[in-house]
Amino acid sequence: MTQIRISRAAALLGVSDDTVRRWIDQGRLSAAKDSAGVKVVDGADLARLASDTAESAAASAGALDDRAGTRSARNRFTGLVVALRRGDVLSQVELQAGPFHVVSVITTDAVDQLGLDVGSVASALVKSTDVQIEKALL
């Protein structure tokens, strides 16, 4: 299970920390405390909420990317893996990055090496017609 801190969850969805806390209070998201005693939400639950609220999300992709400028691909969308369809050789990864829904087909080996699953935080890198998926650092 991917655990995401409230501030990171808020940044991924383009809302305030207080909004995420209200969603927890309203039962829209479940929360727990991590080993350091910090309140966290489950990545898979956050992915479901991101899909449900994609129309109203207004996240800034640049604000989520703490490695901007280190690659030649300038179009980076950091968000949550909301769906993953695994095949023997290729897998389809769906990413919800604020209001942007990005779908990419990558090798199943890459999915395994990146440790991607529904609720994982990942980035889609877009350059020309090529979209790459990488697991984001929390």
N, C-alpha and C positions, 0 to 999 in steps of 0.2 A: 504494500500500500504506500503510495506516495503521499507524504504529509507536506502541506504547504502553509507557511505562516500567513496570518491574516493580512499583513501589509503587502505581501507578494501576491496573494489571491486578489486583493483589491486592485493592484497594478495590472494584473493579467486581464481583469474584467473591465478596467477603465472606470472604476467606482472608488469611493472613499473607503477607508478602513471602517468608518462608522456604518456605512451601508452593509458591509460584510457582517459586522457585529449584529446589526438589526436582522439580517437574514438568518443568522444563527439563533437569535432570540425568537424569531417567528417560526423556526423549525424548517426553513428552506434549506439550510445547511447544517450538518452535524459537526461538532467540534470536540476535540480532545486536547490533552496536554502532552507534549513530546517529552523526551527524557530530560530536557533542561527545564521543564515546567512551563514552557511557552505554549500558548493556545495555537492549535493548528487545525486545518480542515483537511478532509480526505480529498485527494486529487480527483478520484473518479466522481465523487459527489459534485465537486466544483466543475468538472467537465460537463456533467449533465446540466447544471445550472447555466453554464456558459452557452450551451446549445439552446436552452430554453429562452435565454435573454439576449441572444445574439443581435436581434434587431435594435435593442436599446443601448447596447454597449458602445462606448466611444473611446476605447483605449487607444493610446498613442503608441504605435509600434516602436518608435525611437526611444521612448521613455523606458521600455522594457529591455532594451538591448544595452548591456553594459560592456559589450565588446564591439560596438559600432566603429567602423573604420579600420578594422584589422583584417578585412577580407575585401576582395575586389567586388563582390556582390553587395550592392548597396541596399537592396530591397529585402529586408529581414522582417519576418513576422513571427514574433514570439507569442506563444499561447499554449493552450492545453490540447492534448490528444483526446478527441471526443469519440473517435471510432477507429478501429483497427481490424482489417479483414486480412487474415493470414492465408497465404497459399504455400505450396511446396517450395516455389522458387521466388515468387514476388508477393509483396504485401501492399495493400492500400492503406495509407495513413491519412486520417482526416484531422485537421488542426483548426481550432477556433481561436483566432487571435483578435480579441475585441470584436469589432463588427465584421472582420474578415474570416471567411471560411476557405481554407486551403486544403486541397486534396493532392496527394502525391503517391506515385507507385515507386517503391524502393525494394531492394532485395530483402527477403526474409532474414538472411544472415545479418544485414545491416540493422534490421529491427531488433534482432537478438543482441547484437553487439552494443547497440545504444541503450538497451534495456527499456525500450518503449512499451507502454501499455496505456490503456485508457486512464486518463488522469495524470499522465506524465507531462511535465513542462518541456516543450521542445521549440525549436525555431525552424521555420521554412526559409531557405535562402533562394531567392529568385534571380536568375541571370538569364536573359534571353528566354528560350523555351525550356530551360532546365530548372527544376525546383529540387533542392536538396533539403533533407530533414536532418537536424542534429539535436541531440538531447541538450537542453539548457541547464546551466548551473543554477542551483537554488540559492 
